[in-house]
Amino acid sequence: MRNVVVVGAGGMGRAWMDAIARRADTRVSAVVDVDPAAARGAVEQRGWDIPTMQTVDEALALVEADLLLNVTVPEAHLAVSSAALRAGVPVLSEKPVTPTVRDALQLLGLSKATGVLLATSQSRRYSSGVRLYRQAVTDLGKIGQLDAQFFQNPRFGGFREEMDHPLLVDMAIHTFDQARYILDADPVSVYCDEFNPPWSWYRGAAAAQAIFRFADGTRFSYSGSWCADGLTTSWNATWRASAQSGATRWDGERGVVVERADGDVRELEASDGDEGLDAALAEFVAALDGGPHPSGEISRNVWSLAMVEAAIESSRSQAPVLFADVFSAALASALEVADADVAAALQSSRDLLKMR
Ligand SMILES: NC(=O)c1ccc[n+]([C@@H]2O[C@H](COP(=O)([O-])OP(=O)(O)OC[C@H]3O[C@@H](n4cnc5c(N)ncnc54)[C@H](O)[C@@H]3O)[C@@H](O)[C@H]2O)c1
């Protein structure tokens, strides 16, 4: 039985508490929230007799913790994950791992320096649909183009309607992460143009077009909007890949269609399996049991965050942006504030970021 400290008792924190309770080999040992009523409310709602605290340090001093789930707001992710890693407790964090690549590199360095696992749960890479699509893409040989279209029209109200980059920061990170998962590769450059359509109900840019280039020449194009009434797509986007041996489409749900160069057409149906939070937790627990690193391990996941940051920078400068430059700038900035052990670990991680 593994004891889990859940930090952040908002909507997503409660969903994680339920995912932990669904497993026979994990249980929540404490709930931490700066808002004591939120933590207490979540525990009482579930009828649990476990302590609640306001800080991670307090919780880790008082209860058993085999892992910590960081489900706080993104601005608190760095402090909460750092406290756990320094205490030797593995962390599974909600996305985005931190708001900036610079902060993510600090966590990468700390994870390497302490030897304690930190991974991000990007829930949309854990679906049977995307797994099936990845296999269909792989089976077609060399990929030339991968395209994703994301068109939705949510009326959230609240903070998203006030953000500068609501689509890229809060949503596109999922689609970008899925592209990395489908292609099993990381990009080298991006050109992006984000904008806000005249009818948008968001203050910041709610739409974007972006083209990512990969080292082998593959292009991933993204076209998305969060203020698109009519003909909305799945929240997983709709996808098309053009490859050496044919093409394949995914509707973002369960249906994948493959047409091979010889005209053979197949419709594939995703099978049932662990999805979302359950799958992310299963992968993390398996890693603690000696299995492979989770696919959202920090040195891998930082690439999805970098796709967002690079896209925003490209749109601002109206020029293509190289990922090597994004990581160089973030590393220089992270090194300015890093402790000696973290700085040394970061310096020796340069190859993970494909830096010169
Ligand atoms: N994967 C997904 O599809 C998905 C969906 C929604 C949210 N999220 C992510 O989950 C995280 C939480 O989102 P939410 O919707 O639950 O937010 P929320 O605002 O409902 O809850 C966040 C909670 O964290 C608490 N908190 C803030 N700073 C803290 C700190 N330093 N220590 C302890 N507690 C602190 C707040 O008091 C609040 O109760 C975010 O990173 C968000 O991006 C992911």
The ligand as an ORCA input file, in Angstrom:
! r2SCAN-3c Opt
* xyz 0 1
  N      -5.374     17.526    -17.145
  C      -6.449     18.279    -17.251
  O      -7.259     18.078    -18.134
  C      -6.677     19.387    -16.250
  C      -7.957     19.938    -16.071
  C      -8.120     20.950    -15.108
  C      -7.021     21.391    -14.369
  N      -5.790     20.845    -14.582
  C      -4.619     21.309    -13.818
  O      -4.765     20.922    -12.456
  C      -4.215     21.914    -11.596
  C      -5.279     22.386    -10.582
  O      -6.388     22.860    -11.299
  P      -7.829     23.035    -10.572
  O      -8.785     23.253    -11.696
  O      -8.067     21.931     -9.614
  O      -7.593     24.418     -9.796
  P      -8.371     24.949     -8.499
  O      -8.114     26.408     -8.472
  O      -9.782     24.440     -8.489
  O      -7.619     24.237     -7.268
  C      -6.296     24.512     -6.925
  C      -6.153     24.395     -5.398
  O      -4.770     24.565     -5.084
  C      -4.715     25.290     -3.859
  N      -3.377     25.890     -3.731
  C      -2.874     26.965     -4.368
  N      -1.593     27.185     -3.991
  C      -1.284     26.215     -3.100
  C      -0.105     25.895     -2.359
  N       1.011     26.625     -2.469
  N      -0.140     24.828     -1.529
  C      -1.271     24.094     -1.409
  N      -2.422     24.356     -2.081
  C      -2.429     25.394     -2.925
  C      -5.838     26.295     -3.976
  O      -6.225     26.812     -2.703
  C      -6.929     25.447     -4.624
  O      -7.760     24.818     -3.662
  C      -3.690     23.027    -12.514
  O      -2.315     22.823    -12.753
  C      -4.481     22.819    -13.795
  O      -3.787     23.279    -14.968
  C      -5.610     19.845    -15.495
*
